[in-house]
Amino acid sequence: MVFGKNQVISYVNLTIESVYDGGHYQCKATNKKGEAKHESIILVKGETRLRKMKNKVATATQSILLQCWLLSVRRLSIKWQKGKN
């Protein structure tokens, strides 16, 4: 971190080794007055890959969010379906 007059500048250095290093990154600063955040998506060129989805458990009245992390810089069609077929 670099400290200046009334400001702090923070850096993160990434070593990109595969398409799995791409994804959603977030910087979040908090103090007693509140919080501020910035989000960014890093796309890594390479072979198209899908990250395995995690199993989720929900009740009948509960809403859930399922995320399909697709690692690609090309435009693709994504299809969701229920079941194995």
Secondary structure, DSSP 8 states (H G I E B T S, - for coil): -EEETTEEE--------SGGG-EEEEEEEEETTEEEEEEEEE---SS-EE---------TT--------EE-SS-------SS--
